[in-house]
Amino acid sequence: MTPQTKGKDSGRLAGRTALITGAASGIGRATAILFAREGARVFAADLNDAGLDRTAAETTRLGAMGDALRLDVTRERDWEEAVRRVLKASGQLDVLVANAGISFAKPVVEMTAEEWRGVMAVNLDGVFLGAKHAARAMQDGRGGNIVIVSSASAIKVGAGASAYCASKAAVRWLAKCLALELGPAIRVNTVLPGGVKTPMWGTMDFWKAMIAQHGSEEKAWEFLGQSSPMKRMAAPEVVAEAIVYLASDQASFLTGTEIVIDGGYTA
């Protein structure tokens, strides 16, 4: 089924159906919009109802013909229902973008086991469950692509962020295992973003203090950007472009690979 799209981009994903998690904001929202512009039928998933509705409205405006799905990535029943709805609506799932994640920072000696497990549940278990159920649907169909959003923190770690770094490193290696397991019908690749301007920063305890210290949010972004050779933070759309590339036929011989999008932070 080829969706009628109003997007003005190249149509690299025309005729494909995509399920994108964490689509209410940041990288997920930018990816959903770019997928719609590239001709995909987009199913945007998240727990943030207001943000999800905004994303779905924009993808619908672009002619994506998809839907908004309320999805808790840590719950297997939610994944089963989400994939069922996608297949019922379109008959095929071609692309999973496993983007949903949370940021968390606390010294190990202060962290509770519950906090540790909470980070792993979203950042790691959520990817496992999504890949499991998406792959089943793709194997029954015409194959497909899984693109997983890890982090540059899987390569270059930081003190006080052990749970986050460990979860993203695990996701990085999970993707490689999946590529070996699911090929050739299903390609599995990873993007590893560095500093990206997303609302996730607002969930961090230090963010308000950083804004106060530097005088504005924009000045805080500028300060954070100094940690990379590019001396700036990335826009979510930069990461979305890499995800579209990996999901398209342009990357038809890429699986088990990684694109690091960090302005040279891990160099």
N, C-alpha and C positions, 0 to 999 in steps of 0.2 A: 504494500500500500504506500503510495507516494503522497505525503501531505501537501496541501496547498499552502505555500509559505509566502509571506509578504516580505521576508528578509531580502536584503540586497547583497548578501555575501555570495561566495562561490558555489554553494550547494554541496559542500564536501560530505555532508551527512544526509543528503536527500534520500527519503524512503526508509530511514532507520528510526527505530524506537529506542529511546534512552530513559533510564531511571537514574536520577541524580539526587544523592542524599546531601543533607546540610544545605539545601537550596534556598533557604530563607534569606541568606545574607552572604556577604563576602565572596569567596572563591566559588562556592556552590551557586549562588545567584548569578554571578558573572558567567559561569559555565552554562547554566540553563539558558540564559539569554543568547549566548553565542551559538549554542546548539540549535536553538530555534532559528536564528539568522541563517545557519548553514543547512536548514531544511529538515532537521530532525523533528520527530514527534516526541515531545518532552513531558515526562512525568517527574514533577518536582516533589521531593519528599523532605519533611522536617517535622519538628515538634513545635516550632514557633509559628503559630497559626497566622498572626498578622503579617509577618514577613513572608511566609509561604504564599499567602493570598496575593501579595504584591508581585512576587515573582511569577506566579501563575497568570496573573492579569497581563503582565508584560509579554510572556511567551505566547499567550493566546492572541494578543494584539499582533504579534509577528506571524501568526498562523500556525503555531506549533501543534495544535489539535490534541494536546495532552491533558493532564489533570494534575491537581494538587493532592498529595497523599500524606496523611498524618502517619508518621513512621518513627517509632522508637527503635533505633538500630540495635539495641541490646536485647530485644525481645524476638525470639524466633517466630512466634505466631504473627507478629507484625510483618516480618519479612515474607512469610508465606502468603499473607493476605495482599501485601503490596504487589508481589509478583503475579499473583492470581488476577488482580485487577488489571495490571498491565496487559497480560495475555488475553484477558477477556475483551479488553477494549481494542487492542491492535493485532492480536494473534501472534506477536513475536516480540522478544526482547533482544535487541542487538547490542546495546551498550549499557554497562553499569559504571557509573562514576561514584566510587566509594569515597566520598569527601567528608562526611560528617565526623566531627572530632571536637574535643574540648582541650583547652589549655589549663595547665595546673602547675603551680610552683610552691614547694614547701620543703624545708630540709628533712632528710630521712628521719632524723631523731625526733622530729615533731609530727611526722605524718602518721595517720592512723591506717590500719589495714583496710578499713572501709574506704578511705580516700584513695588508696592505691588501687583497690579493686574497681572503684568507680571510673578511674581514668582508663584502666585496661578494658573495662566493659564496653565503653564507647569507642575508644581508639583502636582496639585490637579485636575484641569479640564482634563488634559491629561489622568490621571488614570481613572476618571469617564467615559470619552468618550471611552477609550479602553475597559474597562470592559463591557460597554453597548453593543458595537458592537461585541466583542468577545463572550460574553454570548449568544447573539442572534444566532450566528453561532453554538455554542456548543450545545444549546438547540435543534437546528434543526438536530443535528448530534448524536454523541454518548457520549455527555457530555465532560468534560475536567477539566482543571486546570488553575487558574489564580494565578500567583505569583507576588506580588507587592513589590517593593523596597522602603521602607520608610527610616528611619535613627535613629540612637541612639539619635539624637537631638530631636526626638519626645518624649523622656523620660527625658533626661537631657539637659536643655536648656542653651544658652549662651547669654550674653549681646550683643546687636548689631546685633543679628541674628533672630529677631522676625518673619520676613516674612518667612524665611526658616523653622524655628522650627514649626511655626503654620501650614505651608503647610504639613509638614511631619507628624505632629500629626493628622491632618485631614485625611490624607491618611491611617494612622494606624487604625482609627476608621471606615473609609469607608470600609476597607477590612473586618472587623468583620460584618458590616451590610450586605455586599454582601454574606458572608458565610451563614448567616441565610436565606437570600433571595433566593439564587441560589442552595442550597443543595437539595437533595443529589447528583444530577447529576454533579454539578460543585463544585469543592473544591476551596476555596480562602484562601491563606495564605500570610504572610508577612515576609520579612527579614528586620532587622534593623541594618545596618552596622555602625560601629564607624569609626575610622580613617583608610582610605584605600588609598593606593598609586595610584591615578588616575590623569589624565590630568586636571580634574575639578579644582584642586588647582591652576593651572596656570591662571584661570579666576578671581581669587580673588586679590583685590588691594594690599593686604599686602604680597603676596607670594614673589614677587621680593625683597622686603625689607627684608623678612625673610631669603632668600637665601644669600643676601649680608651680613646680620648680622652674619650668621653662617658659611659662607665661601663656601658652596656648597649645591646643592639640597639634597644630601644624608644626610648631617648634619642637614638640616632643617627637613627632615623626622624623624631623630633620636630625635630631640627636641620635635616635635609634639607627638611622641610615648610615651614620658615620662608621659603623662596624664593618661595612663592606667596601671593597674598592670602588664601587659605583657611587658611594656616598649618598644613597637615597633608598627609600622603601619602594617596593613594587606595587603597582595597582593590581587588583584581583584579575583584571582582564588579561594581564600578561600570562598568568598561570592558566587561565581558561583557553588561551590560544594553544598552549602546549597540549592540553587535554584533548582539544578538538583534533589536533594533528595526530595524536596517538590513536584516537578512535577512528580515524579516516583511512582510506586506502593508500594514502601517501606513506603511511607507516606499516604497510602490509608485511614487511619482513622484520618488524620489530616485535619481539616478545621477551619478557624477562629483563627488560632494560629499564634505565632510569634517566629522567631529565632533571637535572639540578638547576633550579631557578632562584639563585640567591645573590646575584650581583657580585659573585666572587667571594662570598663570605667564607666558604669552606675551602677556598684555594690554598 
